[in-house]
Each structure stands twice: as structure tokens, then as C-alpha cells.
Amino acid sequence: MNTSLMFLEILVALAGLGILVGDLWTPDKHKKKLGYGAAAFLGILFLISFQVQVGNVKYAFGGMYILDSLAIFFKRVFLLAGGVVMLMAVEFTPKIKRGVSEFYALLLFALAGMMIAASAYDFSLLFVTLELITITFYILASYLRSETASLEAGVKYLILGALSSAVLVFGIALLFGSTSALSFLEITETLGQSSGSLASNPLAIAGAVLVFAGLAFKLAIFPFQFWAPDVYQGAPSPVTAFLAVGSKAAGMVLVLRVLFQALPSITLNWSAFLATLAIFTILYGNLAAIPQKNLKRMLGYSSIAQAGYLMMGIVAMSSAGASAILFYLVGYAVTVLSAFLTLTLCVNAIGSSEIKSLSGLMDRSPLLASTMILAMVSLAGIPPLVGFFGKFMLIQSVVESAPAGWGCLVVAAIIGVVASLYYYLGVVRAIIWDKSPNTELEKIQISTPSQALLYAGIFMMIYLGFFQNQVVEAAQNAASVFNF
């Protein structure tokens, strides 16, 4: 079975169980230490992951689990995001009345599911890992049981998530019925023996469409995006951050594996379909974000638009497009985690996630204000920050690889960037120019670990805007697993 390949995921899951056991002997006033310990442990695992060498592709569990450069790339992203979210959760614990340790443990179980998803090479493992991720998020989204918004977010995510899971498993069943296989490798070989035309295997086409629809829900791709704003607004801030970064990255790695490793013969005929979805997703996300007054809800619509930009790399159907997706995810993770850490600290001090509540933030905490400003500017795609270079790589991949007729996709992306300037810079305006009616606001106190993370976020947003080569090379190496 070669279970040693899963040692990172096993250690993360054991850490979650360890927190539940340690909670029995930890007084309430010291439960934060469990969160700090989990974050430090994830940081150690992140460093250990760089010692994992993938010269040849390795398999476990009869080929269901694959360890290649793409899997290692995403595992590192998940570990980094998980560590930041865990520290964010520690800052959020004053709002959790009961079950602090369980909150930490559920985050770790979700992280373990994401890491396994990066290595899923069989539809049965794909489904199980997605259920592990989504079931934990059902609970986490509604964790603030005393708040109606949180309960509503959990119920909406539960109902719509269950529907998407049903669609996904029905699609898997159709693919199994048409190919008699669940392994990505076996399905590729079976479909590759057919003519490759859309009419050659209609059952497989229907299954592929349903599988993509189930995965598109996780990414909030149009028209499966309707859950994102409500869940983002109602869920606890650390959970929203993990949804925005971890769940989206897990959905993207599964989409890449399904489209380009399990169903490449079908995907080649989907250029127009995928480009159309990307256009609608970009325009819907950016235009719907403009009138929003709540920052978490605005970031929910922004995440829809970001999924549209990521789709551009898929439309390109090239190594450049795949590597652009991976680089963009890294930049997006750094930016969004910085924004949500700032938001978590602000909500603790201000008690509101409304954009207007950020007025006077520059006077109360220049560090928080600077981090949020840079995050908004990076998300808007303004140079020289990492967000600009990520969008540039995606647009370049479409221009170089996609047919000339996809110029409309590039135009839609540019329109989306221009539209996003309004609502992103609206946050900047609230921070810098809008003045709070209360002129005697207290300074916001920030813990030492959070200060370190904020400075690291500022540094990475600027550094990756100027020096991208190392991350780009890692992304290109990870994308080399696809045969375009």
C-alpha cells in the first residue's frame, strides 16, 4: 500500500486528534496554546515538505494516490495556508463560547483532506476527500451557534454542498458505467481508444459534465457561485479565509487532474464552453461586488471573479496556462490570508466587518491599515504587487495558446480588472480618507505572532511582485506533469 507516501497527511490528522486529547487536560485559559502549538507544528511540516524529493512519480493504494511534483506543490500551499489560518483562529477564539479545541481540530481535519485531494488519482478517493473537506466546513461555517448569520451560512452550505456532491457522484457513476474504471489512468486509456469525438461516447460526456459541475461548485464558478457571498459573510473569519484559499486551491487541483489527466480527450473539445464560463464568472463576480458594503461579502464576490481568472489558465490548455494558475494561487493565498488576518483583528477590536467600520484604521493601527491597503491593491491587479503579475501571466497564457477568437476572454478579463478597481479602492478610501465620527478611538493591540504574520504578508506581496522566478520555476516544475 506504500502508506509512507502519506506521512504529511497522517501527521496532520494525528495533530487534530492530539488536540482533542490534549483538550482534556488543558484549562480554558490556556487553550490558545493548543492553537499556537498546532500552527508551529504545521510550520515544521511545511519545512519538512521541502525534503520530499519526487524524482519519479510514486503511487499508493493501488494507484489511487499519486505523489508527484504537482501534489507536493499544493501540499506546501495547504500547509502554509493552514498555519496562517490556525494563528488566525487563535485570535478569533474570544468569540467562540465553547469548543475552542474542537475548532482547531476541525481545521486540521479539513487541511488533511485538502492535502489528500492534491494526490487523488482515482474518482473514489476524489469523492471521499471532497466529503472530508466539505463536511468539516459545514460544521465550521456554523460554529458561532449564537449568531444567526453563522447558522444560516452553515445551513446554506450544507444544502447546496450536498446537492453538488450528489451531482458529482452521479457523474462519477456515469463515467464508471461508460469506462468500467475509476482510476484516472485507466479512464484516460479507455477514452483514448475511442475516436475522441463528442458523439463517440455520450455517456462519458454526460458524466464529465456532471463531475465538472460538482467541482465547479467548490470553486464558485458561474453558475454555481450563489452560495459564496452568504457563506463568506456568515462564517467565522478564519473559516472564510480557509474556504477562500484552501478549498479553492483543493478544487482547482482536482479540476486540473480531472480535465487534463483523467479526461483529456474530452477536455480538448471544451475550449468554447470553458471560455464562456470564465467570461461570465469574471464579469459576474466583479460587477456584483461593486455595491457591497460588507467586506467579507465583497471578498466573497471577489473570490468568484478570481475563479474566473483561474479558468483562463485552463482555457489556454498549455503548460504556460497551468503554471500561471499555480503561481496565481500562491499570490492569491498570500494576499487573501493577509486581508483576512487584518479583518479578524479589526473585527475583534471594532466588532463589525462593514467597510465603513474601517474608517480611522490608519490612526488606530498603521500596520493593519497598510496590510489591508496592499492586499486590496494586489487583488485589484495593480503593479508592482504580486496580484498584477499573476493576472498578467494568466492573460499572457491565453494570448499565446488559445485561438484568436478568445480575444473576448482577454477583453472580459480587462473589463473585470477595471471594474474591480472601484470596490477594492473603495476599501482603501475608507481606510485613508474617511474619518470616523469618534475621534478618540483607542489603538488596536496586536499580538506578536500576528504582527510577524502581517509583516510577512506585506513582504511577500511586494517581494513576489518583483522577484517571481523561484515560485514561477516551482509552478512550471509542478505543471510539467500535464502532457499538453
N, C-alpha and C positions, 0 to 999 in steps of 0.2 A: 504493500500500500504506500510505502515511502512517506509516512506521515511527518518525517523530519522536515520536509519542504514547508510545512505549515507552522513552523515553530513560532513565527512572529504572531500569527493569529491566535495560536494556542496560549501564548503568554499574555496577550491582551484579554482573552476570555478568562484566564485564571486570575488576572488582576481584578476583573469585575467580581468574581466570586470571592476573592480575598477581601475586597472592600465590604461585601455583605457580611463576611465572618468577622472582620475587624470591627464592624459597627457594634457588635455585641458587647465589646469591652471598651468602647470609646465614649466618653462623656459628651453630652450635647455641645458643650462649649469648645470641644477640641475636634469636632467632626470636619472642620475645614482642613485639618492636617491630612485627612484621608484624600481629599481632593488635590492638595499640593503634592502628596506622595504619588498619586496616580499620574499627575502631569509630569513629574520628574521621571517616573518610570517610562512614560511614553517618549520623553525626550531621549532617554538612554536607548530605547528600542529604535528610535529614528537614526541615531548614530550607528547602532549595530547594523542597520539595514544596508549601510554603505559597504559593509564587509561581505555582503552576499554577492557572490560572483555568478553571473549567468553566461557562461561561455556557450554551452549547448542548452537547448530547451529541455526542461525536465517535466515529467508528468507524475501524478499520483492518483490513487483511487481509480485505476483502470482508465486513465486518460481524461477523467472528469475535471481534474485540477491541473493547471499548467503554471509553470514558473518560468517566465521569460522576461526580457527587458521591459516590456510594457507593464507587466504585473508589478515588478519591482518599482517602477516609476510611480505608479498610482499608490502603492502601499506607502511610499515615503510621503506623498501628498496627504494621505489619510492620517498617518501618524503625526505629521506636523500640525494639521488642522485639529486633530483630536486633542493634542496637548494644549493648544491655544484655547479651544473650547472648554477644556477641563478647568483651566485657570479662570476663564470667563464664568463658569458655573460656580466656582468658589466665591467670586464677587457677587454672584446672584443669590447665594444661599440665604441671606437675611429675608428674602421674600418667600422662601419655602418654609411653610409651617411645620410640616412633618415629612419624613422620608428623604432626608438630605443624602444619606449614603446610597439609598436606592437610586436616587437621581444620578449620582456619579456612576453607579454600576450599569445603569441602562445606557448611558453614553458610551461606556466601554463595550457593551454588547453590540450596540449599533456599529461602533468602529470595527469590531471583529467581523461583522457581516460585510462591511464595505471592503475590508481587506481580502476576504474570501471572494467577493464578487470580482475583484481585479483579476483573479486567477480562474474564474469559472470558464470551463471549456466544454460544458455539457448543459443542455437545457434543464435537466433535473436539478443540477447544482445551482444554475442560474435562478431558478424559481425559489429554491429553498433559501438562498442568501438574500434575495429580494424580500422575502417574507420576514426573515430575521430583522432586516433593516426597517421595514415599514411597520411591523408590529411594535417594535420599540419606540418608533416615532409616534405611533398612535397614543401611547401612554405618555410620552414626554410632552407632546403638544398640549395635552390637557392636564398637565401636572399641577397647575395652580387651581386646585379644586374650588377655591373660594371666589374665583373670578369667572364671571360668565363668559367673557371673551375667550379665555383659555379652554373652557369646556366646549364651547362652540367650535373652536378650531380643531380640537381633538375629534369631535363627532363628524365634522365635515371631512376631515382627512380619512377617518375610518371608513365612512360610507363610500366616498369616491375612490379611496385606495383599494377597498375590497372589490369594487366594480372593475378597476383597472387590472387587478390580479386575476379576476375571472376571465377578462378578455385575453390576458396574456396566456393563461393556462389553456384556454380554448385554442389559441393559435398554435401553442406547442403541440397540442393533441392533433391538430390538422397536419402539422409538419411531420409528426411521428407516423401518422396514417399514410402519408404520401411517400415517405422515405424509409420507414421501419427503423429509424435511428433517432437518437437524442444527442449523440456526440457531434460536436461541430465538424470534426474531421470527416466523420462518416457521412454526414448530411452533405458536405461540400462535394465529396466524391460521387455520391448518388446523383445529385442535381447536375454535376458537371458532365455526367454521361448522357444527359438529355441534350436537346438542341439548344437550350438556353433561351428560347423564345417564351414570351408571356403565355402563349397558348399551349405550351408543351406540358405543363403540369399545373393546372388551375388550382388544385387543392393546396399545393405548396405555396402558390402565390397568395391565396387567401390566408394561409397560416402565417406567412411572412408579414402580411399587412397587420394582422391582429397582434402578433408579437411586437411589431414596431409601435403599434398604438399603445400597448401596455407599457412599454419602455418610455414612450414619449410623455406619458403622464408623469413619470418620475422627473423628467427634465422640464416639465411645464411648457411643452411645445404646443403651439396653436394647432388644433382647437381643444387641447387637453390641459389648458392653463388655468381654468376658472377657479381651482382650489387655492392657488398660490397666495394671492393677496390676503384672503381671510385667515389662512393658516399662519402666514408670516406675521400678521398683526396680532393675532391672539396668542400664539405660542410664546413661552418664555424666551427671552432674547438669546441665551446660549443655544437653545434648541433651534431657533430660527437661523442662527449662524451656521449650525451644523447641517441643517437642511439646505441652505443656500450653497454651501461649499461641498460637504461630504456626500450628501445624497445626490447632488447634481453631478459630481465627478463620478460616483458609482454608476449612475445611469448612463453617463457618457462612455465609460469604458465598456459597458455591456452593449451599448448601441454599436460601438466600433467593432467589437468582436463579432456580434451577430451579423452586421451588414457586410463586413469585409473578410471574415474568416468562416462564418457558417453559411452565409447566403450570398456570396459574391456574384454568382451568375444571375441572381435576381436583382441585386442592387444596381448592376450596370444599366438596367433599364429604368431606373427610378430617378434619373437626374432631374427631369422636369418636376416630378412630384416633390422631391426633397427641396428643390429651389423654391417652389411655390410656398411650401410650409415655412421655409426660412424667411421669405419676404413678409408673410402675414404675421409671423411671430415677432420679427423685429419691429414692424410698424405698430402692431397692437400693443406690445409691451411699452414702447416709448411714448406713444400718444396717450395711452390710458394712465401713465404715470404723471402726466403734466398737472392735472387738477388735484392731486393727492395732497393732503395736509398732514397726514401721519407718516413719520419717517419709515417705520417698519413696513407699512403698506406700500409706500413708494418704492422701497427696496424690493418688495415682492413683485411689483410690475417690472422693475428694473431687471430682476432675475429672469423674467420671461424674455425680455429683449436680449439678455446675454445668451440665453439658449438659442435664439435666432442667429446670433453671430457665430456661435459654435457650429451651427448647422452649415454655415458657409464652408467650413473646412471639410465637412462630409460631402457637400456638393462638388467640391474640387476633385474628389476621388483620386488623390495623389499623395505621395509621401510628404510633400510640402504642406498639403492641407491637414494631414494627420498630425504632423509635428507642430503646426500652428495651433491646432486645438489644444495640444498638451501644454505648450508654452502659455497660451491664453488662460488655461485653467490654473496654472501656478500663479500668474499675475492676479487673476481674479480672486484666488484664495487669499493671497496676501492683503489685497485691498479690502475685500468684504470682511475678513476677520478683524482688520484694524477698525473698520467702521462699526462693526457690532460690539467690539470691546469698548469703544468710545461710547456707544449708545447705552450699553449696560451700565457703565459707570455714571453716565448722565441720568439715566432713569432712577438709579439708586439715590442720587442726590436731589433730583428735580421732581421725580415722581410722574413724569409724563414722557411719551415718545412723540409728541406733536412737534412739528418742525419749528413752530413759533416758540416753543419752550427753550430752544437753543439760543435765543437772543440773550446777549450778555455773556455768552460762554467764553469769549476771548478774555474777558476780565476775570472770570471765575477760575479758569484753568487754561492758560495758553497752550499747554501740551495737548489737552483734549481737543481744543479748537483747531490746532494745527493738524492733528491727525485726521480729524473729520474732514477738514478742508482738502487735504491732499487725497483722501480716499474719494471724495466726490469728483475732484478734478481728474483723478486716474480713471474712475468709472466712466467719465464723460469722454475719455479718449483724447485728452489734451496733452501735447508734448510738454516736457520730456519724460513724463512718468510712464510706468510700465503698461498702463492701460492703452496708451496710444500705440506702443509698439506691438502689443498683442492684436489689436484691431487691424493694424497695418499688415501684419503677417497673414491674417485671415483673408483680407481683401486681395492681397497680392496672390495668394494661392488660387483664388477664384479667377483672377485676371489671367494668370499664367496657364491654368489647367482646364478650366471649364470652357464650354463652347462660347463663341462670340455672342450668342443670343442671351447669355446670362448677364449681360450688362445691366439689365433691370435689377438684378440682385445686388450688384455693386451700388447702383443708384439708391435702392432702398436702404442699404447699409449707411450710406452717407446721409440720407434724409433722417434716419434714426439717430445718428450721431448729432446732427444739428438740433433735432427736437429734444434730445436728452440734455443739451446744454441748459435749457430753460429750467428744468426741475432740479438738476444737480447744482447748478449755480444759484438756484433759489435757496438751497440749504446754506451755501457759502454766504449769501447775502444776509440770511437770518443770523448767522454767527458773527459776522463782522459789522454790519451796518445797522441791523435792527437793535434797538435799545430796549432793555427790559424796563417795565414801569417801576419795578422795585430797584432802587439804586444802591441798596445796602445788602446785596447778595453776598453770602459767605463763599469763601474759596472752597473748591471741591477737593477733598483729600483723596489721594490715590496711593494705593499700597505699592510697595517696592516691586513685587513681581509684575504688577500691571504697568507700572512705569517702564520697566525693562521691555515689556512686550510692545508698548506704544512706541518707544524709541526704535525698537527693531522693525516695527511696521513702517515707520517713516523712512528708515534707512533703506529697507528693501524696495519700497515703492520708487524711491529715487534711484537706487543702485541699479535695479533691473531695467530702468528706463535708459540708462547709459551703457551698461555692460550686460548684454544679454547672452554672450557667446556660450558660457558654461551651461546655462539652462537650455539654450537652443540645441546645443550638442547632445545633451541628455534626452531632450524631446525627440531629436532626429534618430538617436540610437533606439529609443523605445518604439518609434513609429516604423522602424525597419522590419518589424515582424509582419507587416502587411505586404502582400505581393500585388502591387498595382501595375 
